Amino acid sequence: MTKSTKALRERNQDDQRGATLEFEAIIKNRRFAVCYLLALASEQRSGVIFDNLVKELSSHELFFVINKQNFGDVMKQELDIAFASGIPYVEHNRVLSPQTRVNIKELMLGAPKEVVETLNEISHKTMSK
């Protein structure tokens, strides 16, 4: 087993390491996006419309997208991070309703400023009424 993506240079995994490091920031950004938008929805006693989430994030390819063709499927899988991060949700009619609240300031620690600003801009397009 490898300890981290940076350790993949061991055991002749240079190609995998290079690809992983290249896309690591994008993967972290979209996982953060899921948690952050659910946290905002929780604060607003709202939900996140999954289809709008996919549409809005895909329009910011630089931050969130590796392969646009399967982005919706990838984002469906990325939703698991919410449960691991302490923001479980219930899905009904493609709306994700957070079941808990988290400290958004703690969640934002270390997040790229540009990503947070982008998510704040798109948040009103992803929230249910």
MARDOBA-270258 format. One record per residue (C-alpha): x, y, z. Coordinates in steps of 0.5 Angstrom, whole numbers, always signed. Each point is the difference from the previous one (the first is absolute). Layout:
<rozas>
+-------+-------+-------+
|    c1 |    c2 |    c3 |
+-------+-------+-------+
|     X |     Y |     Z |
...
+-------+-------+-------+
</rozas>
This chain:
<rozas>
+-------+-------+-------+
|    c1 |    c2 |    c3 |
+-------+-------+-------+
|    +0 |    +0 |    +0 |
|    +2 |    +7 |    -1 |
|    +0 |    +5 |    +5 |
|    -2 |    +6 |    -4 |
|    +0 |    +2 |    -7 |
|    +7 |    +3 |    +0 |
|    +2 |    -7 |    +2 |
|    -2 |    -3 |    -6 |
|    +7 |    +1 |    -3 |
|    +2 |    -6 |    +4 |
|    -2 |    -7 |    -3 |
|    +1 |    +3 |    -8 |
|    -7 |    +4 |    +1 |
|    +3 |    +6 |    -3 |
|    -5 |    +1 |    -6 |
|    -6 |    -1 |    +5 |
|    +3 |    +5 |    +5 |
|    +1 |    +5 |    -5 |
|    -7 |    +0 |    -2 |
|    -3 |    +0 |    +7 |
|    +4 |    +6 |    +2 |
|    -2 |    +3 |    -7 |
|    -7 |    -1 |    +2 |
|    +0 |    +0 |    +8 |
|    -2 |    +8 |    +1 |
|    -6 |    -1 |    -5 |
|    -2 |    -6 |    +4 |
|    +1 |    +3 |    +7 |
|    -4 |    +6 |    -3 |
|    -6 |    -3 |    -2 |
|    +0 |    -4 |    +6 |
|    +0 |    +6 |    +4 |
|    -5 |    +3 |    -4 |
|    -5 |    -6 |    +2 |
|    +1 |    +2 |    +7 |
|    +0 |    +7 |    +0 |
|    -6 |    +1 |    -4 |
|    -4 |    -5 |    +4 |
|    +3 |    +4 |    +6 |
|    -3 |    +6 |    -3 |
|    -7 |    -3 |    -1 |
|    +0 |    -2 |    +7 |
|    +1 |    +7 |    +2 |
|    -5 |    +2 |    -4 |
|    -5 |    -6 |    +2 |
|    +0 |    -1 |    -8 |
|    +2 |    -6 |    -4 |
|    +5 |    -1 |    -6 |
|    -3 |    -1 |    -7 |
|    +5 |    -6 |    -2 |
|    -1 |    +2 |    -8 |
|    +1 |    +7 |    +1 |
|    +6 |    -2 |    +4 |
|    +3 |    -4 |    -5 |
|    -2 |    +5 |    -6 |
|    +4 |    +6 |    +4 |
|    +6 |    -4 |    +2 |
|    +1 |    -2 |    -7 |
|    +0 |    +7 |    -2 |
|    +6 |    +1 |    +4 |
|    +4 |    -5 |    -3 |
|    +7 |    +2 |    +2 |
|    -2 |    -1 |    +8 |
|    -5 |    -6 |    -1 |
|    +1 |    -4 |    -6 |
|    +4 |    -5 |    -3 |
|    -4 |    -3 |    -5 |
|    -7 |    +3 |    -2 |
|    -3 |    -6 |    -3 |
|    -1 |    -4 |    +6 |
|    +0 |    +6 |    +5 |
|    -7 |    -1 |    +3 |
|    +2 |    -7 |    +2 |
|    +6 |    +2 |    +3 |
|    -3 |    +5 |    +4 |
|    -6 |    -5 |    +2 |
|    +6 |    -4 |    +3 |
|    +3 |    +6 |    +3 |
|    -6 |    +1 |    +4 |
|    +3 |    -6 |    +5 |
|    +5 |    +5 |    +3 |
|    -6 |    +4 |    +3 |
|    -2 |    -6 |    +5 |
|    +8 |    -1 |    +1 |
|    +0 |    +8 |    +2 |
|    -5 |    +0 |    +5 |
|    -6 |    +3 |    -5 |
|    -4 |    -6 |    -1 |
|    -6 |    +2 |    -5 |
|    -7 |    -3 |    -2 |
|    -1 |    +0 |    -8 |
|    -7 |    +1 |    -2 |
|    -2 |    +2 |    -7 |
|    +7 |    +1 |    -2 |
|    +1 |    +5 |    +6 |
|    +5 |    -1 |    +5 |
|    -3 |    +2 |    +7 |
|    +6 |    +1 |    +5 |
|    -2 |    -3 |    +7 |
|    +5 |    +3 |    +4 |
|    +4 |    +7 |    +1 |
|    +8 |    +0 |    +0 |
|    +4 |    +6 |    +2 |
|    +1 |    +3 |    -7 |
|    +6 |    +4 |    +2 |
|    +4 |    -6 |    +2 |
|    -2 |    -4 |    -6 |
|    +3 |    +6 |    -4 |
|    +7 |    +0 |    +3 |
|    +5 |    -1 |    -6 |
|    -5 |    +0 |    -5 |
|    +2 |    +4 |    -6 |
|    -3 |    +7 |    +0 |
|    -2 |    +0 |    -7 |
|    -4 |    -6 |    +1 |
|    -3 |    +2 |    +6 |
|    -2 |    +7 |    -4 |
|    -2 |    -5 |    -6 |
|    -5 |    -4 |    +4 |
|    -3 |    +6 |    +4 |
|    -1 |    +3 |    -7 |
|    -4 |    -6 |    -3 |
|    -3 |    -2 |    +7 |
|    -7 |    +4 |    -1 |
|    +0 |    -4 |    -7 |
|    +0 |    -7 |    +4 |
|    -4 |    +1 |    +6 |
|    -7 |    -2 |    +0 |
|    -6 |    +4 |    +3 |
+-------+-------+-------+
</rozas>
